[in-house]
Amino acid sequence: MAPPAGKRVKGVQVFRPFVYGTTARPFDEKTNPKPPGAPDDHTHSWTVFVKGIDDVDITYWLRRVQFKLHESIPNHVRMMEGEKGKPFSINETGWGEFEITIKLYYAAESGEKPQTLYHHLRLHPYGRTEEEKETMRLNGGEVISWTYEEQIFNEPYEAFYDILVSGAPLTPAAQAAANKSGGKGGKGGSKGKEKEQTGGRSEGGVLERSAMIPMVNRPGQPFSRETEQLEAQKLREARAKVDEMAAKVREEMEKKQQRLAELKSENSNTT
């Protein structure tokens, strides 16, 4: 692919948060019945996806995604074209876990080569502790395996930089409200040069075409500043525990070194 025309914006990095992963649920006659045509040995339904943080649109920088599934699955290599406001996703059924290859194809204006991610499909509860596994079991058996990621565009081409930072157009309803508000009172009304409109916010307060993430967690949206703070607190607690353990080891070493010195002194006195 030929590089885009124009220059790169030197010394600039633009990043965009996104989420990828899988969600799986065991079949259940009441809450998750097996779809017609599913093989008898299939035990779960599952979805693999790539989407924007807080479900904001990312198709302005990510145009298509290729999912490479297990070879036993019919049509196991699938290319999904972007649809504005929708995630890149595949819904399937199965019985076993495997690694999924996810290949990202960027907007032509970016001049970026495709990048590859790898994700392990999880069908069964997992975690570092039995408590974490039990939490998944109590969640109706739904197994969520999601990863937060940030796509970095280093010194993007000018045309692509404009796309990244220009802001998304308002929805028709939001545009009508903005026009109605702008036309009331004040001098000039809607006359003169129109100011560029930018997109609205998601339910979690995230602006379209921005690097923002939500401030707090919500059902179905586990990544936020709140999550970041909780993880930072876990790191601080772990660091404090490691420091405490290191201090105990140093104390024991000092006692052993002191005892060794005493033994050496006693041995020299007897010879």
C-alpha positions in Angstrom: 0.0 0.0 0.0 1.4 3.4 -1.0 1.9 5.8 1.9 -0.6 8.7 2.1 0.2 12.0 0.6 1.4 14.8 2.9 3.7 15.1 5.8 3.8 13.5 9.3 3.0 15.6 12.4 6.4 15.5 14.0 6.8 15.0 17.7 3.1 14.0 18.2 1.6 10.8 19.5 -2.2 10.2 19.5 -3.7 7.3 21.4 -7.1 5.8 21.4 -8.4 3.3 24.0 -10.2 0.2 23.0 -11.3 -3.2 24.4 -11.0 -6.7 22.9 -11.8 -10.1 24.2 -14.5 -12.8 24.6 -17.7 -13.4 26.5 -19.0 -17.0 26.9 -22.1 -18.5 28.5 -23.0 -22.2 29.0 -26.2 -23.3 27.4 -29.2 -23.4 29.6 -32.8 -24.1 28.6 -34.2 -21.1 30.4 -31.5 -18.4 30.2 -29.4 -19.4 27.2 -31.0 -22.1 25.1 -28.9 -23.9 22.4 -29.7 -22.4 19.0 -31.1 -24.6 16.3 -28.4 -26.4 14.2 -25.8 -26.2 16.9 -23.8 -29.5 17.2 -24.8 -31.8 20.0 -21.4 -31.6 21.7 -21.4 -27.8 21.8 -21.7 -26.6 25.4 -21.4 -22.8 25.2 -22.2 -19.8 23.1 -19.5 -17.2 22.9 -18.6 -13.8 21.3 -15.2 -12.4 20.3 -15.0 -8.7 19.7 -13.1 -5.5 19.3 -14.8 -2.3 20.4 -14.3 1.2 21.6 -14.1 2.0 25.3 -17.6 2.6 26.7 -18.9 1.5 23.2 -17.8 4.6 21.4 -17.3 4.4 17.7 -13.7 3.5 16.5 -14.4 2.9 12.8 -12.8 6.3 12.0 -9.4 4.8 12.7 -10.1 1.0 12.6 -11.7 0.0 9.3 -11.8 -3.8 9.5 -10.8 -6.7 11.7 -9.8 -10.3 10.8 -10.6 -13.0 13.3 -8.8 -16.3 12.9 -10.6 -19.0 14.8 -9.9 -22.7 15.4 -9.5 -24.6 12.1 -12.3 -27.0 13.1 -14.8 -24.1 12.8 -16.3 -23.6 9.4 -15.1 -20.4 7.7 -12.5 -20.1 10.5 -10.9 -16.9 9.0 -13.4 -14.1 8.9 -13.0 -10.4 7.9 -15.4 -8.0 9.6 -15.9 -4.6 8.0 -16.5 -1.7 10.3 -20.0 -0.4 10.9 -20.2 3.0 12.5 -21.1 2.8 16.2 -21.0 -1.1 16.2 -18.3 -3.4 17.6 -16.4 -5.8 15.3 -17.7 -9.1 16.6 -18.4 -12.7 15.8 -20.9 -15.0 17.6 -20.3 -18.7 17.7 -20.9 -21.9 19.7 -18.4 -24.5 20.8 -17.1 -26.8 23.5 -13.3 -26.1 23.7 -11.0 -23.2 24.4 -8.3 -22.0 21.9 -6.3 -19.0 20.9 -7.9 -16.5 18.6 -5.7 -14.3 16.3 -7.1 -10.8 15.8 -5.7 -8.7 13.0 -6.4 -5.0 13.0 -6.6 -3.0 9.7 -6.4 0.7 10.0 -7.9 3.6 8.0 -6.1 4.1 4.6 -5.3 7.7 5.6 -3.1 6.3 8.5 -0.6 4.6 6.3 -0.2 2.0 9.2 0.5 -1.7 8.6 -1.9 -4.2 10.1 -1.2 -5.3 13.7 -1.9 -8.6 15.3 -3.3 -9.4 18.7 -3.8 -12.8 20.4 -6.6 -13.8 22.8 -7.4 -17.0 24.5 -11.0 -18.0 24.4 -12.3 -18.7 27.9 -15.3 -20.9 28.4 -14.9 -21.8 32.0 -14.5 -19.7 35.2 -10.8 -18.7 35.8 -8.9 -16.5 38.2 -6.0 -16.3 40.5 -8.0 -17.5 43.5 -11.0 -19.8 44.0 -12.9 -16.7 45.2 -12.5 -15.1 41.8 -13.6 -18.3 40.1 -16.6 -18.5 42.3 -17.6 -14.9 41.5 -17.8 -16.0 37.8 -19.9 -19.0 38.7 -22.4 -16.8 40.6 -22.6 -14.5 37.5 -25.0 -16.8 35.7 -22.0 -18.8 34.4 -21.0 -15.9 32.1 -17.3 -15.9 31.6 -15.8 -12.5 30.7 -12.3 -12.3 29.4 -11.7 -8.7 28.2 -8.5 -6.7 27.7 -8.1 -3.0 27.8 -5.6 -1.7 25.2 -4.4 1.6 23.8 -3.7 2.1 20.1 -0.8 4.6 19.7 -0.3 6.5 16.4 3.2 7.9 16.4 3.7 11.0 14.3 0.5 10.4 12.2 0.2 11.8 8.7 -1.5 15.3 8.6 -4.7 14.0 7.0 -5.1 11.2 9.5 -4.2 13.5 12.4 -7.1 15.7 11.3 -9.4 12.7 11.3 -8.3 11.6 14.8 -8.7 15.0 16.4 -11.5 16.7 14.4 -14.3 15.3 16.5 -17.3 13.3 15.4 -20.3 14.9 13.8 -23.4 15.2 16.0 -26.2 12.8 15.7 -29.3 14.3 13.9 -31.1 14.7 17.2 -28.1 16.3 18.9 -27.5 18.6 15.9 -31.1 19.7 15.9 -30.9 20.5 19.6 -27.7 22.4 19.0 -29.2 24.4 16.1 -32.3 25.2 18.2 -30.1 26.4 21.1 -27.9 28.4 18.8 -30.8 30.1 17.1 -32.2 31.6 20.3 -31.3 35.0 21.6 -28.0 36.8 21.1 -26.9 38.8 18.1 -26.6 37.1 14.8 -28.5 34.0 15.5 -27.4 31.3 13.1 -25.8 33.7 10.7 -22.1 34.1 10.0 -19.5 31.4 10.0 -20.7 28.2 11.5 -18.7 26.7 14.4 -17.6 23.1 13.9 -19.8 20.8 15.9 -18.3 17.9 17.8 -19.8 14.6 18.9 -21.7 14.0 22.1 -20.7 11.9 25.0 -21.4 8.2 25.7 -23.4 7.1 28.7 -20.2 7.0 30.7 -19.3 10.5 29.7 -16.7 9.7 27.0 -16.4 12.1 24.1 -16.4 10.6 20.6 -13.0 10.6 18.9 -11.1 11.2 22.1 -8.7 9.4 24.4 -11.1 9.7 27.4 -12.2 6.7 29.5 -15.2 6.7 31.9 -14.8 8.0 35.5 -16.6 5.1 37.1 -17.5 1.5 36.3 -21.0 0.5 35.1 -22.6 -2.8 34.3 -20.9 -4.1 31.2 -18.3 -1.4 31.3 -15.5 -2.5 33.6 -12.7 -0.2 32.5 -12.6 3.4 33.9 -10.6 5.7 36.1 -12.2 3.9 39.0 -10.7 0.6 37.8 -7.3 2.4 37.3 -7.3 3.7 40.8 -8.3 0.2 42.2 -5.5 -1.4 40.3 -3.0 1.3 41.5 -4.2 0.6 45.0 -3.5 -3.1 44.6 0.0 -2.4 43.3 0.6 -0.1 46.3 -0.6 -2.9 48.7 1.5 -5.5 46.9 4.6 -3.2 47.0 4.1 -2.7 50.7 3.8 -6.4 51.2 7.0 -7.0 49.2 8.8 -4.3 51.2 7.7 -5.9 54.4 8.8 -9.3 53.3 12.2 -7.9 52.1 12.6 -6.2 55.5 12.1 -9.5 57.3 14.6 -11.3 55.0 17.2 -8.6 55.7 16.5 -8.9 59.4 17.0 -12.6 59.3 20.1 -12.3 57.2 21.6 -9.8 59.6 20.9 -12.2 62.5 22.5 -15.1 60.6 25.5 -13.0 59.7 25.9 -11.9 63.3 25.6 -15.5 64.5 28.1 -16.5 61.9 30.5 -13.9 63.1 30.1 -15.1 66.7 30.8 -18.7 65.7 33.9 -17.6 63.8 35.1 -15.7 66.9 34.4 -18.6 69.2 36.3 -21.0 66.8 39.3 -18.7 66.7 39.5 -18.4 70.4 39.5 -22.2 70.9 42.4 -22.8 68.4 
